Amino acid sequence: MDETLAVGERGRPIEEEDGPEEYVPVRWTRKKIALAAAIGVVVAALSIGCAAALYLHTLDLALSGGMDAAQKDDLAEALQPPKPKVAASEAAAAEADEPASSAYYVAILGCDARPNETIARSDVTMLARVDTETGVVHLVSVPRDMMVEIEGHGTQKINAALAFGGPAGAVRALSAFAGVPITHYVELRFEQLVELVDRLGGVTVDVPEGFTSDTSGITLAAGTQTLSGEEALAFARERYAVSSGDFSRAAAQRAIISAIADEVLASPPTGLPSLVGSLASCVTTDYTVAELVDTALVLKDTGATVYSAACPSYSFGEGGISYVGTMYDEWRAMMQRVDAGLDPADESVEIPEPQASDEDLGAATNACSPRDYSGHVDQAGFKDN
């Protein structure tokens, strides 16, 4: 019998050519086992990485989901990079090509839109300054009834900027009023912060005066206490049962935001991504999840110091409409202190030369309340809110 083997069939008897091929197990050497294990680890890591990236991308979409494509594009044009670091002199600035400052400004708005409404005014208007190098954070309220000029719409209250121009319009109005570039935008939905506050185990705040809310029926006593989500919401919304109306409410809103930040920063680093993910149901922002987590981690490491203040202002009426007016000199001085990273309420502190000579800070170029406001201040007495 001719036992010559066909090409490619070495080791297989000819008489079994038409039968089933016998399975011969691969012999695994230690090198092959190590290589396979390494490939498995890489594949698993890539799978986890892809899943994590997809999850973060989904959260990023949720964070910006309150805006349509046109609003996102308009907002991107309105937002500006942080100011460059301050140089010792103009000559030094020209030679140094200074990088961007570690501090930047954020527009924080609260929207009072109701279901099925397409136009809403901002119920909260706040400017934040965040310095990731020093850990200093400023929260400055601007009264929602502040009298300003909105291009194409004449004299308005500043909270109308959101209704007329969307997020970008609100950013431009606040930037012109404060005289600073705004780098990020955050729109809060206070009603949906209830779940986040409860998840944090409540927030501890100092309630300056006791009240009973006519809308929620919740009663809060004066003093430092830990509030549940519903209690925090009642505190942040109340303006009728408190002595200073909108001014008191603005202070309460700053207290709630500061308290939430304190609780988030006190959380373990491993829990920050999940907490930031929970914000997706409460905010609309241009921030990414990664940026929010990075900021929280940096502030956690440096130890955050939060200053709270309100734009020096007063209430008055014109043409049968209630407005809030700007105290121009006091507002300019406050913004100089804020930009220098100082306590905004400390009027005795010396303002550094770079801020003192910056004519944009607190310029309120879009404000249109009376420039002579001494008589109004004497009547209203809302200089220090």
C-alpha positions as CSV (number, residue, x, y, z in Angstrom):
1,M,0.0,0.0,0.0
2,D,1.3,3.4,-1.0
3,E,1.6,5.3,2.3
4,T,2.8,8.6,0.7
5,L,1.2,11.5,2.6
6,A,-0.6,14.3,0.9
7,V,0.7,17.9,1.3
8,G,-0.6,19.4,4.5
9,E,-1.8,16.1,5.9
10,R,1.4,14.9,7.5
11,G,0.8,12.5,10.3
12,R,-2.7,11.5,9.2
13,P,-3.2,7.9,7.7
14,I,-4.5,8.0,4.1
15,E,-7.2,5.5,4.9
16,E,-8.8,8.0,7.3
17,E,-8.8,10.8,4.7
18,D,-12.6,10.8,4.4
19,G,-13.3,10.3,8.1
20,P,-13.7,12.9,10.8
21,E,-10.5,14.8,11.8
22,E,-9.3,13.9,15.2
23,Y,-9.1,16.9,17.6
24,V,-5.6,17.3,19.1
25,P,-5.5,19.6,22.1
26,V,-3.1,22.5,22.0
27,R,-0.2,22.0,24.4
28,W,-0.1,25.1,26.7
29,T,3.3,26.2,27.8
30,R,3.9,28.7,30.7
31,K,4.7,31.4,28.3
32,K,1.4,30.9,26.4
33,I,-0.5,30.8,29.7
34,A,1.1,34.1,30.8
35,L,0.5,35.7,27.4
36,A,-3.2,34.6,27.4
37,A,-3.6,36.0,31.0
38,A,-2.1,39.3,29.9
39,I,-4.4,39.5,26.9
40,G,-7.4,38.7,29.1
41,V,-6.4,41.5,31.6
42,V,-6.0,44.0,28.7
43,V,-9.4,43.0,27.1
44,A,-11.1,43.2,30.5
45,A,-9.5,46.6,31.2
46,L,-10.5,47.9,27.8
47,S,-14.1,46.6,28.3
48,I,-14.3,48.3,31.7
49,G,-12.7,51.4,30.3
50,C,-15.1,51.5,27.4
51,A,-18.1,51.0,29.7
52,A,-16.8,53.7,32.0
53,A,-16.2,56.1,29.1
54,L,-19.7,55.4,27.8
55,Y,-21.2,55.9,31.3
56,L,-19.4,59.3,31.7
57,H,-20.4,60.3,28.2
58,T,-24.0,59.5,29.1
59,L,-23.7,61.6,32.2
60,D,-22.2,64.4,30.3
61,L,-25.1,64.4,27.9
62,A,-27.5,64.4,30.8
63,L,-25.7,67.4,32.4
64,S,-26.1,69.4,29.2
65,G,-29.4,67.9,28.3
66,G,-31.4,71.0,29.4
67,M,-30.1,72.9,26.3
68,D,-30.7,72.3,22.6
69,A,-27.9,72.3,20.0
70,A,-28.4,76.0,19.2
71,Q,-28.3,77.0,22.9
72,K,-25.2,75.0,23.5
73,D,-23.4,76.7,20.6
74,D,-24.6,80.2,21.7
75,L,-23.4,79.4,25.3
76,A,-20.0,78.3,24.1
77,E,-19.6,81.7,22.4
78,A,-20.7,83.6,25.5
79,L,-18.4,81.7,27.9
80,Q,-14.8,83.0,28.1
81,P,-11.5,81.7,29.4
82,P,-10.3,82.8,32.8
83,K,-8.4,86.0,33.2
84,P,-4.6,85.7,32.9
85,K,-2.6,85.7,36.1
86,V,-1.8,89.2,37.4
87,A,1.8,90.3,36.7
88,A,3.7,92.7,38.8
89,S,3.8,95.2,36.0
90,E,2.8,95.7,32.4
91,A,6.4,95.1,31.3
92,A,6.6,91.8,33.3
93,A,3.3,90.8,31.7
94,A,4.6,91.4,28.2
95,E,7.7,89.3,28.9
96,A,6.1,86.5,30.9
97,D,3.2,85.5,28.6
98,E,1.3,84.7,31.8
99,P,-0.9,81.5,31.8
100,A,-4.5,81.6,32.7
101,S,-5.3,82.2,36.4
102,S,-6.2,79.2,38.6
103,A,-9.4,81.2,39.4
104,Y,-12.4,81.4,37.2
105,Y,-16.0,82.6,37.4
106,V,-19.2,80.6,37.2
107,A,-22.8,81.8,36.5
108,I,-25.2,80.0,38.7
109,L,-28.9,80.3,37.9
110,G,-32.0,78.7,39.3
111,C,-34.9,78.4,36.8
112,D,-38.5,78.9,37.8
113,A,-40.0,77.2,34.7
114,R,-43.2,75.3,35.3
115,P,-44.3,72.2,33.4
116,N,-45.2,73.0,29.7
117,E,-43.7,76.5,29.9
118,T,-41.2,77.4,27.2
119,I,-40.1,80.7,28.7
120,A,-38.8,81.1,32.2
121,R,-37.0,83.8,34.2
122,S,-34.2,82.9,36.5
123,D,-35.4,82.6,40.1
124,V,-31.7,82.6,41.3
125,T,-28.9,84.7,39.9
126,M,-25.5,84.0,41.5
127,L,-21.9,84.6,40.6
128,A,-19.3,82.1,41.9
129,R,-15.5,82.5,41.8
130,V,-13.6,79.3,42.2
131,D,-9.8,79.3,42.8
132,T,-8.5,75.8,42.6
133,E,-5.0,76.8,43.7
134,T,-6.0,78.4,47.0
135,G,-9.3,76.6,47.6
136,V,-11.2,79.9,48.0
137,V,-14.8,79.9,46.7
138,H,-17.0,83.0,46.5
139,L,-20.8,82.9,46.2
140,V,-22.3,86.3,45.4
141,S,-26.0,86.8,44.9
142,V,-27.4,89.3,42.4
143,P,-31.0,90.2,43.2
144,R,-33.3,88.8,40.5
145,D,-35.1,92.2,40.2
146,M,-31.9,94.1,39.6
147,M,-32.7,96.8,37.0
148,V,-30.5,96.4,33.9
149,E,-30.6,97.1,30.2
150,I,-31.0,94.0,28.0
151,E,-30.1,94.5,24.3
152,G,-33.2,94.5,22.2
153,H,-35.5,94.6,25.1
154,G,-34.8,97.8,26.9
155,T,-35.1,98.2,30.7
156,Q,-35.7,94.8,32.4
157,K,-35.0,92.9,35.5
158,I,-31.9,90.8,35.3
159,N,-33.8,87.6,35.6
160,A,-35.4,88.2,32.3
161,A,-32.1,87.7,30.5
162,L,-32.6,83.9,30.6
163,A,-36.1,84.2,29.1
164,F,-34.9,86.5,26.3
165,G,-31.5,85.0,25.5
166,G,-31.4,81.6,27.1
167,P,-28.3,80.5,29.0
168,A,-26.0,82.6,26.8
169,G,-28.1,85.7,27.4
170,A,-28.0,85.2,31.2
171,V,-24.2,84.7,31.1
172,R,-23.7,87.9,29.0
173,A,-25.9,89.9,31.3
174,L,-24.2,88.7,34.5
175,S,-20.7,89.1,32.9
176,A,-21.4,92.7,32.0
177,F,-22.9,93.5,35.4
178,A,-19.9,92.0,37.3
179,G,-17.3,93.0,34.9
180,V,-15.6,89.6,34.7
181,P,-15.3,86.8,32.1
182,I,-17.5,83.9,32.9
183,T,-16.1,80.5,32.2
184,H,-18.8,78.0,33.2
185,Y,-22.6,77.9,33.5
186,V,-24.7,76.0,36.0
187,E,-28.5,76.0,36.0
188,L,-30.0,74.6,39.2
189,R,-33.4,73.0,39.6
190,F,-34.0,73.4,43.4
191,E,-37.0,71.1,43.4
192,Q,-34.9,68.2,42.3
193,L,-32.1,68.9,44.8
194,V,-34.4,67.3,47.4
195,E,-33.2,63.7,46.5
196,L,-29.6,64.7,46.5
197,V,-29.8,66.4,49.9
198,D,-31.5,63.3,51.4
199,R,-28.8,61.1,49.8
200,L,-26.2,63.2,51.6
201,G,-28.0,62.7,54.9
202,G,-29.2,66.2,55.0
203,V,-27.3,69.5,55.0
204,T,-26.4,71.6,58.0
205,V,-27.2,75.3,57.8
206,D,-27.8,78.3,60.2
207,V,-31.4,79.4,59.8
208,P,-31.3,83.1,60.7
209,E,-35.0,83.4,61.6
210,G,-37.8,81.0,62.2
211,F,-40.8,80.8,59.9
212,T,-43.7,78.7,58.7
213,S,-44.0,78.3,55.0
214,D,-47.5,79.1,53.6
215,T,-46.8,76.9,50.5
216,S,-45.3,73.7,52.1
217,G,-46.5,74.1,55.6
218,I,-43.0,73.4,56.9
219,T,-41.9,75.1,60.1
220,L,-38.2,75.9,60.8
221,A,-36.9,77.3,64.0
222,A,-34.0,79.7,64.0
223,G,-30.5,78.3,64.6
224,T,-28.0,75.8,63.2
225,Q,-29.6,72.6,62.2
226,T,-29.5,69.7,59.8
227,L,-32.3,70.0,57.1
228,S,-33.8,67.2,55.1
229,G,-34.3,67.6,51.4
230,E,-37.9,69.0,51.7
231,E,-36.8,71.3,54.6
232,A,-33.9,72.6,52.6
233,L,-36.1,73.3,49.6
234,A,-38.6,75.2,51.8
235,F,-35.7,77.2,53.3
236,A,-34.3,78.1,49.8
237,R,-37.7,79.1,48.4
238,E,-39.2,81.2,51.3
239,R,-39.5,84.9,50.8
240,Y,-42.9,85.9,52.2
241,A,-42.6,84.7,55.8
242,V,-39.1,86.2,56.3
243,S,-38.2,89.7,57.1
244,S,-36.2,90.7,54.0
245,G,-38.1,88.9,51.3
246,D,-35.9,88.2,48.3
247,F,-32.8,89.3,50.1
248,S,-33.4,86.7,52.8
249,R,-34.1,84.0,50.2
250,A,-30.9,84.8,48.3
251,A,-28.9,84.3,51.5
252,A,-30.7,81.0,52.1
253,Q,-29.9,79.8,48.6
254,R,-26.3,80.6,49.1
255,A,-26.3,78.7,52.4
256,I,-27.9,75.6,50.9
257,I,-25.4,75.5,48.0
258,S,-22.5,76.0,50.3
259,A,-23.8,73.3,52.6
260,I,-24.2,70.8,49.7
261,A,-20.7,71.6,48.6
262,D,-19.4,70.9,52.2
263,E,-21.1,67.5,52.3
264,V,-19.9,66.5,48.8
265,L,-16.3,67.5,49.7
266,A,-16.6,65.5,53.0
267,S,-17.5,62.4,51.0
268,P,-14.8,59.7,50.2
269,P,-13.0,60.3,46.9
270,T,-14.3,57.0,45.6
271,G,-17.9,58.2,46.0
272,L,-17.5,61.6,44.2
273,P,-18.2,60.3,40.7
274,S,-21.5,58.8,41.9
275,L,-22.5,62.0,43.7
276,V,-21.6,64.1,40.7
277,G,-23.7,61.7,38.6
278,S,-26.6,62.4,41.0
279,L,-26.3,66.1,40.0
280,A,-27.3,65.2,36.5
281,S,-30.9,65.3,37.5
282,C,-30.6,68.6,39.3
283,V,-28.5,70.8,37.0
284,T,-27.9,71.8,33.4
285,T,-24.3,72.8,32.8
286,D,-21.4,73.0,30.3
287,Y,-19.2,71.2,32.9
288,T,-18.3,67.6,32.2
289,V,-18.4,65.0,34.9
290,A,-14.6,64.7,34.8
291,E,-14.2,68.5,35.3
292,L,-16.6,68.5,38.3
293,V,-14.9,65.5,39.9
294,D,-11.5,67.0,39.3
295,T,-12.6,70.3,40.8
296,A,-14.1,68.5,43.8
297,L,-10.9,66.5,44.4
298,V,-8.7,69.6,44.2
299,L,-10.9,71.6,46.6
300,K,-11.0,68.5,48.9
301,D,-7.1,68.4,48.9
302,T,-6.6,72.1,49.4
303,G,-9.4,72.6,51.9
304,A,-12.2,74.8,50.6
305,T,-13.0,78.2,52.1
306,V,-16.3,79.6,51.1
307,Y,-17.3,83.3,51.3
308,S,-20.9,84.3,50.9
309,A,-22.1,87.8,50.0
310,A,-24.8,89.7,48.1
311,C,-24.5,92.6,45.7
312,P,-25.0,95.8,47.7
313,S,-28.4,97.0,46.6
314,Y,-31.8,98.5,47.5
315,S,-35.4,98.2,46.5
316,F,-37.4,100.9,44.7
317,G,-40.3,101.4,42.4
318,E,-40.5,103.0,39.0
319,G,-43.5,103.2,36.6
320,G,-45.5,101.0,39.0
321,I,-42.8,98.2,38.8
322,S,-40.7,97.0,41.7
323,Y,-36.9,97.0,41.0
324,V,-33.7,96.5,42.8
325,G,-31.0,99.2,42.3
326,T,-27.2,98.9,42.3
327,M,-25.1,100.6,44.8
328,Y,-22.3,101.3,42.3
329,D,-19.4,102.3,44.5
330,E,-20.0,99.5,47.0
331,W,-20.5,96.9,44.2
332,R,-17.3,97.9,42.5
333,A,-15.4,97.6,45.8
334,M,-16.9,94.2,46.6
335,M,-16.0,92.8,43.2
336,Q,-12.4,94.1,43.6
337,R,-12.2,92.1,46.9
338,V,-13.8,89.0,45.3
339,D,-11.4,89.1,42.4
340,A,-8.4,89.4,44.8
341,G,-9.7,86.3,46.7
342,L,-10.5,88.4,49.8
343,D,-13.5,88.3,52.1
344,P,-16.1,90.3,50.1
345,A,-17.8,91.6,53.3
346,D,-14.6,93.0,54.8
347,E,-14.6,96.7,53.9
348,S,-11.5,97.4,56.0
349,V,-9.2,95.2,53.9
350,E,-6.7,96.9,51.5
351,I,-7.5,96.1,47.9
352,P,-4.4,95.1,45.9
353,E,-3.3,97.4,43.1
354,P,-4.2,95.1,40.2
355,Q,-7.8,94.9,41.3
356,A,-7.9,98.6,42.3
357,S,-6.8,99.7,38.9
358,D,-9.1,97.3,37.0
359,E,-11.9,99.5,35.7
360,D,-14.0,96.5,34.5
361,L,-14.5,95.0,37.9
362,G,-18.0,95.7,39.2
363,A,-18.5,98.3,36.4
364,A,-22.2,97.2,36.0
365,T,-22.2,98.6,32.5
366,N,-25.7,97.3,31.8
367,A,-27.2,98.6,35.1
368,C,-29.7,101.4,34.6
369,S,-30.8,102.2,38.1
370,P,-30.2,105.8,39.4
371,R,-26.5,106.7,39.8
372,D,-27.4,108.9,42.8
373,Y,-28.9,106.4,45.1
374,S,-28.2,107.9,48.6
375,G,-31.9,108.7,49.2
376,H,-33.0,105.2,48.3
377,V,-30.4,103.6,50.5
378,D,-31.5,105.6,53.5
379,Q,-35.0,104.5,53.0
380,A,-34.4,100.8,52.2
381,G,-31.3,100.0,54.3
382,F,-30.3,97.0,52.2
383,K,-26.6,97.9,51.9
384,D,-25.4,94.7,53.6
385,N,-27.4,91.7,52.5
